[in-house]
Amino acid sequence: MPEPSVADRPGLPSRRSAWRRSPVVLYLLLGLPILFVGLAVLPRFDGLYGQDPYAYYDYATGPLREALLQLQLPPPFTWPPGYPLLVALASLLLETTPLAGQIVSLLAAALVPVFTALLAYEVWSRRLDRVIESQGAGKWGPSSGYHVSRFTFHTVPLLAGLLAALVGQLWQSSVVVMADATGLAAATLGMWALARYGRDDATPFSLTWLLLAAAALAFAILTRWAYALVAIPATAYAVLLLARQGWRKMIGHSLAAALVVVAVLSPMWLPALRTWAAAGGEALPFAVDLHVYSWNPLNALRRQFITADGLLSYRWPNGLWYALAPAHRFYFTPLLAPLLLPGLWAVLRRRAAGPLLLLVGWVAVITLFHAGAPWQNFRFNLAHLPPLAILLAIGMATVANWLAGRMQDGAARRLALLLLAGYLLAGMLLMAYGGRALTRGFVDRKNADLALVRQVEAAVPPDADLVTFGLTLTFQHSSHLPTYEIFYLDEPALAALTRSGRPLYLLLDLENVQRQWVGRPPEVNYRWLQENTTLRPSAALAPYTLFEVQNAP
């Protein structure tokens, strides 16, 4: 009589029911913290702060929206057009306001923890459950740790998604008109779909999942160039999966995925092809960001850089800063970040291609790139948030299994696990506190800028021109004053402004200009005004100084 299969053994669920047993409904609820943050912040914040959000919004609701209405290709822009395309489409349904961009960012950010949990399930928990099933009920009874492993199976995806949902930087990105959350959601969806494609159950290598993975990862690149790096380990994993199939299926799936990538990226490569064919010497559209980036592995050891943003001086070397960034309170805090180490150890010990490439590979390419680039910015760490959250959740489960395995006494084991749960809860509360501080500070700074606009308007004549730096777009959107960006002015333009007959005022953070921008347009143009006009301090609006620009006698 044939031996019953694992699926037929009493007390053990079948492989086919694994997906149904996973708490999918709970996964979907993981996006609620992000939505609650958005509902609390949106009434007080319009999503426009700094320079980049204004640029995204102006492009999406201006030339891009007009091009879509006329069924034309996207016009040139500084960054890839994926996120502006969504904002432009949202503006067709909503009013042409920043809320259209915020809705896109908020929904994308809410999906990040959901896709993180689904990815964790595919690359870690589902395969662990199959190992449990294959051992039989006798070996995996309650006395040998079956209950702990089953706890791991259910908990790792949910914990990974919850950790992702509590990251403060994701909260901030969910309410701002920028591409960060959208690109991250697309990349995480792509990695989950690719892991799903690699299932070795009754229906392996379903083309639908590969096409979804190709489309999502391509859209992530269409949104932010950084996700081209994530495509490297994803492609390596896809190649491994394709190599396990017959030649006909491998070629068919590869060509289909390649066609999807080409189609999704067409809003970027078609305008670039048009510009290249024109041979007018113009920079390729959507690639301006690549021109200012430089990468050098030695930058990981440096603290000072001269870039398009002037002189940048940091406290820590780049490599150390990015290595320690997950421990910042805007991410996993110093309390929980150490759990990344046992999580990494557990993945390396398993030696499975999926976790190694889709988790460790993802973290590695992003970390190595940013360590060698001359910038330190917490936003950049968002690009590998999902695999970090999954590794931390695996680390937590690994420690729980280790404690349970070392303690024979049931009461002691329960106490140890209870203390570990308290430790985890304290860490998550610290994460929520850090997220609240980051988001609140972000909103407060925007409100402070708006208050500064009102102060300047009250201090200058209504027919005055204003020259400023850093706040130009805020004034252009929120003030009636004609405002000029000092970075883009030259001597003829400055001379024309001083001789226009209209009152002229200058608003600058002098300490920043003289420290960071020496030899660059802001400092050079300020020095020209000093030498060729009379700058009379009109108001101190810390850290800014308002000058009345008077023609030299």
Secondary structure, DSSP 8 states (H G I E B T S, - for coil): -----GGGSTTS--GGGHHHHS-HHHHHHTTHHHHHHHHHHGGG--S--SSHHHHHHHHIIIIIHHHHHTT------SS-SHHHHHHHHHHHHS-SSHHHHHHHHHHHHHHHHHHHHHHHIIIIIHHHHHHHHHH-TTTTSGGGTHHHHHHHHHHHHHHHHHHHHT-HHHHHHHSSSSSHHHHHHHHHHHHHHHHHHT--SSS-S-HHHHHHHHHHHHHHHHH-TTHHHHHHHHHHHHHHHHHTS-HHHHHHHHHHHHHHHHHHTHHHHHHHHHHHHHTSS---TT-HHHHH----GGGGG-SEEEETTEEEE-SS-HHHHHHHGGGSTTTTHHHHGGGHHHHHHHHHHHT-HHHIIIIIIHHHHHHHHHHHSS---GGGGGGGHHHHHHHHHHHHHHHHHHHHHH--SHHHHHHHHHHHHHHHHHHHHHHHHHHHHHHHHHHHHHHHHHHHHHHHHHHS-TT-EEEESS-HHHHHHH-SS-EEEGGG--HHHHHHHHTSSS-EEEEE-HHHHHHH-TTSHHHHHHHHHHHHEEEEEEEEETTEEEEEEEE--
